[in-house]
């Protein structure tokens, strides 16, 4: 019986050693895997930390750039606003000047029109106006009208060719001789108020 117990004990001992060796080997493998996993995780964590630091530095740079751009835009906006105010003031001043000039121009036109009307009145009142209808040929005798019919027709054609304005408004000073092409016998003398008829019949 002791021999049987001895064999069983030896077998148990060998089996126990084998199990322990297998467990140790399994533990070692698991430990190696865990260490490898931990190292990989640490490397990944370090990589992520570095990338995070880089991103933070980029964010800081972008923030500073945005701040500088915002400051520049604010300054530019202020400058443009000042320019707009200056231009508005200039436009307002120019509008006032234009309005003043328009008023002065209207006043000048009104004054010139009044002066023109007064001058026309002064020119028209003391002067003698030509009038074809007042021609003395109407009172001439038939004999004299026959003699001067051709000459009167030429004179009438010449008078009709003149502009209407000259026929109606052209005047000569009072006391001057009328410069109308008429026969010598029918011209007005300088020292008389009427017509002097010199008919050599």
Buried (B, 14 or more C-beta within 10 A) or exposed (E): EEEEEEEEEEEEEEEEEEEEEEEEEEEEEEEEEEEEEEEEEEEEEEEEEEEEEEEEEEEEEEEEEEEEEEEEEEEEEEEEEEEEEEEEEEEEEEEEEEEEEEEEEEEEEEEEEEEEEEEEEEEEEEBBEBEEEEBBBEEBEEEBEEEBEEEBEEBEEEBEEEEEEEBEBEBBEEEEEEEBEBBEBBBBEEEEEEEEEEEEE
